Amino acid sequence: MSWKSEWKKLLLIAILFLAAFYLPLGYSRFTAAIFESLHLVKWYAREHVLLCLIPAFYIAGAIGVFVSQASVMKYLGARANKVLAYGVASVSGSILAVCSCTVLPLFAGIYRMGAGIGPATAFLYSGPAINVLAIILTARVLGLEMGIARAVGAIVFSIVIGLLMHLIFRKEEKAKAEAQMLAPEPEVKRPLWQNVLYFASMVGILVFANWGKPTETAGAWFTIYSLKWIITTIFAAGLGVILISWFDVKWWKILLTAIPVAILGFFFHHQPMLPFAAAIVGISLITSTNKGESGEWFESTWGFAKQILPLLLIGVLIAGFLLGRPGHEGFIPSHWIVKAVGVNSIWANLFASVVGAFMYFATLTEVPILQGLIGSGMNKGPALALLLAGPALSLPNMLVIRSIMGTKKTAVFILLVVLMATITGIIYGSIFG
């Protein structure tokens, strides 16, 4: 028997006992924080799991099965042309316009396929941060200079953070590059244009199913919003045709899935979550019962889901308990946060960056939150720091990143985001604050 390991177990039991013994159930803020954590989990499950995460899991699973390592290494690998690699990483991230949790399966997919740490982390940051709609909303609500600063800062961040990650872990990257040189050229099963259309159909579903309602009831953004489910349906139909034509899925299986989805869509068109859920169930049944590539696709997707979902649940619960939902307080009083970021100091910007890094922001929710905080006295410098650190990171996001690339790389990535957001906030606040 190893007494060292037994003492660790005893210490853990003692900590859990003391936590239970002194549980402050009579303290109203503690009780409210528990309900806030549950409310956040409920909201997250309703708004993000079906529409965001599951499509992202399927895209990540498809990357693992249908994208060759040679393709990933050519554009994002350790030996890839740096301009090309970081350009592809930042542009692809901005096109997706996802939150800090939805980007995780996609990041895991390209990283495991051989992408270099630099381009992979550039993609990891750019996905949630370089959101065209969010930047436009920021400019309209918080001011043109804030929108421009966020856009420029996010683009520069994604590239600089990626380059620094590559530099810091250059020895590992060199070893990875040497190993990739020895890898055999995989057999290409279908032409590139077919894979492009296949992924475009899934990305289209992900983007338009999550198209947020704009503040105004006119213009191009609102027109797209009013047609979002029709556009999503077109992409879904295209995916069905692709699965039949190129992936040997039986046409009658696609038809059996499409019929209940169409019926639910007709009778419950004001509740689009129902037909969307039916489509998810249908595609899951089709791929899980098929052999060959589509069966491997489901297995890969399920692997990502098993790894990521439990960690996200834990992270959302903790984030909700500590910081609450938008507009609601958690265990930490909001006036503490506002008081701490009322000036453009190093501490205020660092505090805003750290709070933003741990808090969970759904896509576009950071703008009204910042609007309220600025109205309550938050300086513009810390506001920008929070904007640059918040959407790209969250506690759930950190837990999952650690499981993908380890504690050391995760800690360095978080530190780089927080430090760069702090420095940028100080500079911006000194000019516009």
Secondary structure, DSSP 8 states (H G I E B T S, - for coil): --HHHHHHHHHHHHHHHHHHHT--TT-HHHHHHHHHHHHHHHHHIIIIIIIIIHHHHHHHHHHHHHS-HHHHHHHHBTTS-HHHHHHHHHHHHHHH---TTTHHHHHHHHHHTTB-HHHHHHHHHHHHH--HHHHHHHHHHH-HHHHHHHHHHHHHHHHHHHHHHHHHTHHHHHHHHHHHHHS------S-HHHHHHHHHHHHHHHHHHT----SSSSSHHHHHHHTHHHHHHHHHHHHHHHHHHHS---HHHHHHHHHHHHHHHHHTTT-THHHHHHHHHHHHHHHHH--THHHHHHHHHHHHHHHHHHHHHHHHHHHHHHH-STTS--SS-HHHHHHHTSS--HHHHHHHHHHHHHS---TTTHHHHHHHHHHTT--HHHHHHHHHHTTT--HHHHHHHHHHH-HHHHHHHHHHHHHHHHHHHHHHHHHH-
